[in-house]
Amino acid sequence: MKLSQFGFELPPELLSEYPADNRDESRLMVLDREKGTIEHKIFKDVIDYFDDQDVMIMNNTKVFPARMYGNKEKTGAKIEVFLLRELNRESLLWDVLVDPARKIRIGNKLYFGEDESLVAEVIDNTTSRGRTLRFLFEGTYEEFKDKIRELGHTPLPKYIKREVEPADEERYQTIFAKHEGAVAAPTAGLHFSKQLMKRLEIKGVNFAECTLHVGLGTFQPVEVEDLTKHKMGSERVIVPQSCADLVNEGKAKKKRVCAVGTTSVRSVESSVSTDRTLKPFDGWTNKFIFPPYEFSIPNALITNFHTPHSTLLMMVCAFGGYDLVMEAYEQAVKEKYRFYSYGDAMLII
């Protein structure tokens, strides 16, 4: 399929700036692939579609405050630094994006915090906006991470024009987040409240946890018409044995195995054995899923509403069927569903 087939008109006002007041009260659109039907519900109604020993695959990555603001030495120019990936723990080397990039060259130093208690030196150019920084910090690694948490800001997506608010720190994090390392939330998981998870647990639903540390590769724009030429950025994935066991048991019993979010899909589809079961994995994935694609692990999907031409929309079309998903998106625009990170949800069964 071609890039141009994934375009649609998305009114800017449907890009959600704030989450729903309550996590589980976002709207939920339910697509039934077999019947070809589209229903409109509230997210907590998701419980009606799951039974005893069904499995939900959850990405338990935790967002860290990846957006920082520093000042360039001598000129004092304000520079935004977006932490992408830790390269070396001992040397405190990080891959980052800087803005404005034209002002930042190898050898420059950046000072963070009112007391300038954290300093970083630019040691390499990686892309037009990408740099490698070495942080100059005297103290333990844990003290360094505490300093990052103190000075960093919740990395809300750029489309959200407002300032980060205190509530974002909690709301831009799933309630099951455990392992820090993501620069963006696995947003389908944001709809789960403690009460809803308890109700699902009482109903007998099993939660299989994996970890994919969401990087900007997930949101990287596709710039080629021929989708086979697009290369995804790599992201760290951990699928523990406990996750594989729950998923494989669910599959063997012909239960509903639901991936919560596109990152969960990419995690499990990156570690499939020859008999199409899930195997443990600890490594990196740059898997790009677009139609046509035969899924080995999930037979249901919970996801948010994505932007035109995004790799996320392409994966959802591969899972739900191109025609049904694009029809659903047409309805979503008409019915004023909220899109993107803080938006509404879709369940595909």
JOKAWO-V840470 format. One record per residue. N is the residue number from 0. PHI is phi in degrees with one decimal (none if undefined). NEAR is the number of other C-alpha atoms within 10 Angstrom. Layout:
{{N | PHI | NEAR} {N | PHI | NEAR}}
This chain:
{{0 | none | 13} {1 | -108.8 | 13} {2 | -54.9 | 18} {3 | -63.3 | 13} {4 | -75.8 | 13} {5 | -110.6 | 17} {6 | -94.1 | 13} {7 | -159.0 | 14} {8 | -81.1 | 10} {9 | -117.1 | 17} {10 | -59.2 | 10} {11 | -55.4 | 9} {12 | -69.8 | 10} {13 | -85.8 | 15} {14 | -75.9 | 20} {15 | -77.4 | 18} {16 | -85.5 | 19} {17 | -131.5 | 14} {18 | -76.1 | 19} {19 | -62.0 | 17} {20 | -56.5 | 9} {21 | -118.3 | 11} {22 | -51.2 | 20} {23 | -90.9 | 23} {24 | -113.6 | 18} {25 | -66.6 | 23} {26 | -77.6 | 20} {27 | -132.7 | 24} {28 | -99.1 | 26} {29 | -111.9 | 23} {30 | -105.7 | 22} {31 | -106.1 | 15} {32 | -66.2 | 16} {33 | -68.0 | 8} {34 | -85.7 | 8} {35 | 70.6 | 12} {36 | -103.7 | 11} {37 | -129.7 | 19} {38 | -119.0 | 12} {39 | -116.3 | 14} {40 | -134.6 | 17} {41 | -109.4 | 15} {42 | -55.2 | 22} {43 | -65.2 | 20} {44 | -67.6 | 16} {45 | -55.7 | 19} {46 | -60.2 | 14} {47 | -68.4 | 9} {48 | -102.5 | 11} {49 | -130.8 | 19} {50 | -132.5 | 17} {51 | -52.5 | 14} {52 | 71.1 | 20} {53 | -67.2 | 24} {54 | -125.6 | 27} {55 | -114.1 | 27} {56 | -94.0 | 27} {57 | -112.6 | 27} {58 | -90.9 | 34} {59 | -94.4 | 25} {60 | -63.4 | 28} {61 | -120.1 | 25} {62 | -74.8 | 24} {63 | -108.9 | 23} {64 | -72.8 | 23} {65 | -81.1 | 23} {66 | -97.2 | 22} {67 | -127.4 | 21} {68 | -125.3 | 18} {69 | -126.7 | 22} {70 | -121.3 | 19} {71 | -74.6 | 18} {72 | -60.2 | 13} {73 | 69.7 | 9} {74 | -81.1 | 7} {75 | 73.8 | 11} {76 | -57.8 | 13} {77 | -77.8 | 16} {78 | -126.0 | 20} {79 | -86.7 | 17} {80 | -120.6 | 23} {81 | -109.8 | 22} {82 | -72.3 | 25} {83 | -97.5 | 21} {84 | -159.5 | 20} {85 | -77.3 | 15} {86 | -95.3 | 14} {87 | -149.1 | 11} {88 | -68.8 | 9} {89 | -67.7 | 8} {90 | -89.1 | 14} {91 | 55.5 | 16} {92 | -92.0 | 20} {93 | -134.7 | 21} {94 | -83.1 | 21} {95 | -139.4 | 23} {96 | -109.4 | 22} {97 | -122.5 | 22} {98 | -147.9 | 15} {99 | -79.7 | 13} {100 | -74.1 | 17} {101 | -61.7 | 9} {102 | -86.7 | 11} {103 | -111.7 | 19} {104 | -121.7 | 14} {105 | -56.9 | 13} {106 | 99.1 | 12} {107 | -65.3 | 15} {108 | -114.3 | 21} {109 | -120.2 | 25} {110 | -115.2 | 22} {111 | -118.1 | 21} {112 | 87.2 | 16} {113 | -59.1 | 10} {114 | -92.7 | 7} {115 | 53.8 | 11} {116 | -79.1 | 13} {117 | -128.2 | 19} {118 | -125.7 | 19} {119 | -133.5 | 22} {120 | -113.7 | 19} {121 | -79.9 | 20} {122 | -114.8 | 16} {123 | -161.1 | 15} {124 | -99.7 | 18} {125 | -108.1 | 12} {126 | -140.5 | 11} {127 | -58.4 | 10} {128 | -108.2 | 14} {129 | -86.0 | 19} {130 | -140.0 | 24} {131 | -106.5 | 25} {132 | -111.1 | 29} {133 | -110.8 | 20} {134 | -80.1 | 19} {135 | -102.9 | 17} {136 | -141.7 | 16} {137 | -100.1 | 10} {138 | 151.1 | 8} {139 | -76.3 | 10} {140 | -61.3 | 14} {141 | -64.4 | 9} {142 | -65.4 | 12} {143 | -62.6 | 17} {144 | -63.8 | 12} {145 | -62.0 | 12} {146 | -65.1 | 16} {147 | -62.0 | 19} {148 | -64.3 | 16} {149 | -70.3 | 12} {150 | -93.4 | 19} {151 | -81.4 | 20} {152 | -120.6 | 20} {153 | -55.9 | 22} {154 | -82.5 | 22} {155 | -59.2 | 23} {156 | -59.4 | 15} {157 | -63.2 | 7} {158 | -66.6 | 12} {159 | -80.3 | 14} {160 | -82.3 | 9} {161 | -73.9 | 10} {162 | -70.5 | 8} {163 | -64.7 | 13} {164 | -111.4 | 9} {165 | -52.9 | 10} {166 | -63.4 | 8} {167 | -63.5 | 16} {168 | -59.0 | 16} {169 | -88.6 | 10} {170 | -76.6 | 19} {171 | -92.9 | 22} {172 | -151.8 | 22} {173 | -71.4 | 24} {174 | -75.6 | 18} {175 | -108.4 | 18} {176 | -64.4 | 19} {177 | -132.3 | 14} {178 | -109.2 | 16} {179 | -69.6 | 14} {180 | 163.0 | 21} {181 | -95.9 | 26} {182 | -100.6 | 25} {183 | -152.5 | 25} {184 | -75.8 | 28} {185 | -77.1 | 29} {186 | -69.6 | 25} {187 | -61.9 | 29} {188 | -73.8 | 25} {189 | -66.9 | 27} {190 | -81.8 | 28} {191 | -86.6 | 21} {192 | -97.9 | 18} {193 | -61.2 | 12} {194 | -63.6 | 11} {195 | -65.2 | 18} {196 | -64.7 | 18} {197 | -63.9 | 12} {198 | -63.9 | 14} {199 | -65.5 | 21} {200 | -62.7 | 15} {201 | -62.0 | 12} {202 | -75.0 | 16} {203 | 101.1 | 15} {204 | -74.4 | 21} {205 | -96.0 | 21} {206 | -106.0 | 20} {207 | -102.4 | 23} {208 | -98.8 | 23} {209 | -126.7 | 26} {210 | -133.1 | 26} {211 | -128.4 | 29} {212 | -78.5 | 28} {213 | -64.6 | 24} {214 | -111.0 | 20} {215 | -74.9 | 17} {216 | -57.5 | 15} {217 | -59.7 | 19} {218 | -107.5 | 16} {219 | -60.0 | 14} {220 | -66.9 | 13} {221 | -88.0 | 16} {222 | -115.1 | 11} {223 | -122.8 | 13} {224 | -67.1 | 13} {225 | -84.2 | 12} {226 | -62.9 | 19} {227 | -67.3 | 12} {228 | -92.7 | 10} {229 | -79.6 | 16} {230 | -113.7 | 14} {231 | -79.9 | 19} {232 | -71.9 | 16} {233 | -80.4 | 17} {234 | -133.8 | 22} {235 | -76.1 | 18} {236 | -130.1 | 25} {237 | -132.1 | 22} {238 | -112.9 | 24} {239 | -73.9 | 16} {240 | -56.8 | 16} {241 | -61.2 | 12} {242 | -67.9 | 24} {243 | -59.2 | 23} {244 | -62.7 | 16} {245 | -63.0 | 22} {246 | -65.7 | 30} {247 | -67.0 | 19} {248 | -64.6 | 17} {249 | -60.8 | 18} {250 | -63.7 | 21} {251 | -62.2 | 10} {252 | -90.1 | 11} {253 | 58.6 | 12} {254 | -89.2 | 18} {255 | -76.1 | 23} {256 | -114.5 | 28} {257 | -108.3 | 26} {258 | -82.8 | 28} {259 | -91.7 | 25} {260 | 98.5 | 25} {261 | -66.0 | 23} {262 | -69.1 | 28} {263 | -66.0 | 29} {264 | -60.6 | 27} {265 | -64.7 | 20} {266 | -61.1 | 29} {267 | -77.3 | 29} {268 | -73.5 | 22} {269 | -87.2 | 22} {270 | -140.8 | 23} {271 | -107.0 | 18} {272 | -83.3 | 12} {273 | -63.4 | 8} {274 | -92.6 | 7} {275 | 63.7 | 14} {276 | -108.1 | 19} {277 | -90.4 | 24} {278 | -119.1 | 20} {279 | -59.8 | 17} {280 | -155.5 | 18} {281 | -143.2 | 14} {282 | -178.9 | 13} {283 | -125.8 | 16} {284 | -133.8 | 19} {285 | -127.8 | 16} {286 | -64.5 | 16} {287 | -118.4 | 18} {288 | -107.8 | 25} {289 | -146.5 | 21} {290 | -68.7 | 17} {291 | -83.6 | 14} {292 | -150.1 | 12} {293 | -100.1 | 11} {294 | -79.3 | 15} {295 | -96.1 | 18} {296 | -106.9 | 21} {297 | -78.2 | 22} {298 | -120.0 | 17} {299 | -150.6 | 21} {300 | -145.6 | 25} {301 | -109.6 | 27} {302 | -151.7 | 26} {303 | -88.8 | 29} {304 | -93.5 | 26} {305 | -105.1 | 22} {306 | -84.0 | 19} {307 | -57.4 | 18} {308 | 64.7 | 18} {309 | -86.4 | 17} {310 | -62.9 | 26} {311 | -68.3 | 23} {312 | -62.4 | 25} {313 | -62.0 | 25} {314 | -64.5 | 21} {315 | -62.6 | 26} {316 | -65.5 | 21} {317 | -64.6 | 18} {318 | -81.5 | 25} {319 | -91.6 | 23} {320 | 95.9 | 18} {321 | -54.3 | 20} {322 | -64.1 | 11} {323 | -65.9 | 17} {324 | -67.2 | 23} {325 | -67.3 | 19} {326 | -66.0 | 11} {327 | -62.5 | 20} {328 | -67.1 | 22} {329 | -61.5 | 15} {330 | -65.1 | 14} {331 | -61.7 | 20} {332 | -66.7 | 17} {333 | -62.9 | 10} {334 | -87.7 | 10} {335 | 59.4 | 13} {336 | -65.1 | 20} {337 | -91.5 | 25} {338 | -103.0 | 23} {339 | 77.3 | 20} {340 | -57.0 | 26} {341 | -97.8 | 27} {342 | -91.2 | 24} {343 | -85.7 | 30} {344 | -124.1 | 30} {345 | -130.5 | 27} {346 | -114.0 | 26} {347 | -113.2 | 21} {348 | -118.7 | 20}}
